[in-house]
Amino acid sequence: MSTRFSLYLDLIRWSRPAGWLLLLWPTLAALWLAAGGFPGWHLLGVFTLGTILMRSAGCCINDVADREFDRHVKRTAERPITSGKVSVREALALGAVLALLAFALVLTTNAVTILWSFAALAVTLAYPYAKRYVSMPQAVLGVAFGMGIPMAFAAVQGQVPQMAWWLSLGNLFWVLAYDTEYAMVDRDDDLRIGMKTSAITLGTWDVPAVLAFYLLLLALWTWVIVPQPRAWPWWLGVAVALGQVAWHATLIKDRTREGCFKAFRANHWLGFTLFAAVVLGLA
């Protein structure tokens, strides 16, 4: 039983929290902006636990969809489904249970948020298959990873204002940045098996594109957030974030697997930086 439980934890990437942190920080930033400050323990709990549960469910769906591809990629060949340690039926059942638990949390909010949760689920289900047909599937992932932003505004305000869409667009550029770094790790394997990724599509423009995506994130979020009270914490956060972007440039410039993977895994610190700047500005 303990071995089976360990396999399930490995399936949902429990030992690698960077994945759900990338989802969590922009969602919580949106929650604070929507509420004009601390949103209350109930919504904080709903969105934190919901983010972890849905990211875990997404891992189950993604690994089922990619199981034939993953066996040909060095980094993913030993994933539980690909290696045969966990069956497809088990993975789908686990993913369904996790998604239902997340939906149960959403049911404690309001009707608008519940409706948005169905859209979020649809994009989550679509993303694993986008890699077969879309030249930059990272954009689809960006939509999926940004769904927490309109849901946060819906939960607080009962509507999704224009601010939420600009924040979502900025977040999409952030996802393009860090998931292109991630795709750069597997570029050789993906070319061999015919997978479509932004790293392949961008070619030699991958590094400047990643840096441009980071700058677009910061520009869009700054445009939205600076009119809020107390702008100085945001500018401080932007300065720290720009320092991190410069560091990422040094990690990915040679396009080594190690450097690109390190850059990808460090992205949650950039997200935390921007979230902290929002919280301080609204404190």
N, C-alpha and C positions, 0 to 999 in steps of 0.2 A: 504493500500500500504506500509506504513512504517513498519507494522508488518511482511509483506511478505519479505520486504527487510532485516529485521533483521534476519529472518529465513535463508535467503540465505547467509548472513554474518556468521551465526552460522555454516551453512553447510560447508563453505570453511575455517572454523577455523580462521576467521579474528581476533578474540580477542586473539589468541594464535600464535603470530608470530614466536615462537621458531622453528616451523616446516619448514617455508621457509628460516629462517636464517641458518638452518643446511644444506640446499641446496646451499645457497648463498655464504657463506664464502669460501668453496673450489673452487667454480666456479670462484669467483673473484680472488682468489690466482692464479689459472691457467691463468686467463686473464692477470694478471700482469707479471707472469713468461713468458708467450708467447710473450708479448710485450717488455719485458726487462724494465718495468716501467709502468707509467700511460698509459692505452690503448686508451685514448680519450673518450670524453663524449658520443659519439654515441654508441660505444660498451658497455660502462659502463651502459648506459640506457637500451639498448637492453637486456643485460643479467640480470640486476636487475629486470626490469619489467617482462621479460620472465620467470624468476625463480618464481616470485610471482604468475603469471598467471597459470603456469603449475602445481605448487604445489596445487593451488586452484582447478584446473580441476581434479587433481589426487584425491583430497578429495571427490569430487562428484562421481567419478568412484568407489573408494574404498567403500564408504558408500552404494552405490547401490549393489555392489557385496556382501557386508557383512551384509546386512540388516537383514537376518534371524538369523545370529550368534549374531549380536549386541544386540538383545533383551534379550539375556541370560547372558550378561556381565554387571556387575554393572556400570562400567565407561561409557558404550556406549548406555545403554538402552534408553536414552532420546535424542539421536541424531535425527535431523529433519526427516530423512527418516524412521528410525526405529519406531519413535513415530507416524508416519503417518501425520505429519504436512506439509511435502513436499512430493509430489508424485515422483515416479521413473522417469516418463517422464519429470517433471520439472528439476530434478537433472541432468539427462542426457543432457537436452537442455542447462542448465547453463554450464555444463562441456564442451560441444561442443563449445559454444560461447567463453569461456575462452581459450580453446585450439586454436581456430581460431585466436584470438587476439594475442596469443603468436607466432603463425605461421606467422602472418603478420609482426611481429617484425623481425623474422628470415629472411624473404624475403628481408630485407634491408641489409643483409650481403653478402654472396657469395654462389656459388653453392655447395661447399663442406659442408658448415655448414647446408644448406638446406637439403642435403641428410642425414646428421647425425640426423637432427631433426625427420626424419621418424623413425629411429632406436630408438630414445629416446621415441617417442610416443608408439611404439610397446612394449617396456619394461614396460612403465607406465601402459598400458592396461593389460599386463600379470601378473603383481605383485599381484593384489587382489586375483587372482585365484590360485597363487602358494601356498598359505597357506593351500590349500586343499590336495596338492600332494607332496610338497617338505618339507623335515624334518627341513630344516633351510631356510625358505622363506626370512629371513633377508638378505641372500646373494643375492637374486633376487632384493630386495629393494636397496642393495648396488650398484648393477649395474645401476639401474634406477637413484639413487641419484648421481651417478658419471658421468652421461652422459654430464653434463655441462662442464666437464674438456676437453674431446676431442673436443667438440663444440667450446670452447673458443680458443683452439689452431687453429682449422680450421678457425675461424673467423679472427684471427690475421695473421696467416701464410699461410693459404690456404692448409694446410696439418696437419696431426696428427703425430708428432714425437714420438720417444720412450719415452721421458720424460713424455708425457701425460699418457701413459699406466701405468708407475710406480706410478705416482700420483693417477691415478684412482684405482690402486690396494690398495694403502695406504688408500684411502678414503673408499674403500669397507670394510677394517678392522675397520675403525671408525664407519661406519654404523652398522656393526655387534656388536660393543661394545654398542653403545647407544640404538639400537633397541632391543638388548637382555635385557638391563635394563628396557626398556619399556614393553617387553614381560613378565618380572618377575612380573610386577604389576598385570597382568591378568592371571597368571599361573593356579590358581585354577579353574577359570571359563573356560579357554581354555581346560584344561584336561577334564572337565565335558562335554563339547560340541564337543570334538574331533578335535579341531583346532591344527594344527601343528605349533610350534614355536621353535626358538633356545633355549629359556629358558627351554622348556620341553625336547628337544633333549639332551642338555648338562647336565641336571639333577644337581647333586651335584657339577659338575665342572663349573657351570655357573659363579660364582664370579671370580675364577682364569682365566677363558676363557675371560671374559670381560676385565680384566686388561691386559692380553696378547694381546688382539686385540688393545688396546690403544697403547701399546709399539710397536707393529708392524707398526701402523700408523706413529708414531714418527720416527721409524728407517728407514722406506722406504722414507718418505719425507725428512729426514735429508740426506740420501744418495744421493737424487736427487738435493737438494737445496744447500747444503754446497759448492759445486764447484762454485756457483754463486758469483758475487762480494759482498764484505762486509758480511762475514759470522757471525759476532758477534751478530747482531740483531736476527738471527735465533736461535743461541744457547741460547740467553736470552729468546726467545719465548718458546723454548723447556723446559727450566727450569721452567717457569711459568706453562706450560702445565702439566709437571710432578707433580707439586704441586696440580693441579686440579685433576689429576688422583688419587693421594693419598687421596684427599678429597672424591672422588667418592667411593673409597674402603671402607671408613668408613660409607658411606651412604647405600651401598648395602650389606655389610657383613652379616647383620641379615635378609636380604631378606624381609623386611617389604614393604608393598605397598607404604607407604608414602616416605620411604627412596629411593626406586628404582625410583619412579616417580620424586622425587626432583632431583635425579642424572640425569635422562633423560633430564629434562627440562633445566638443567644447561649446557648441552653440547654445546649450541651455543656460550658460552663464550670461550670454548676451540677452537672452529673453528675461532672465532674472533682473539684469541691470535696468532694463526698460520698465519692468513691472515695479521695481523699487522706486524708480524715479516718479512714476505715476502716483504711487502710494504716498510718497513724501510731499508731492505737490498738492495732494488733496487732504493731507493730514490736518 
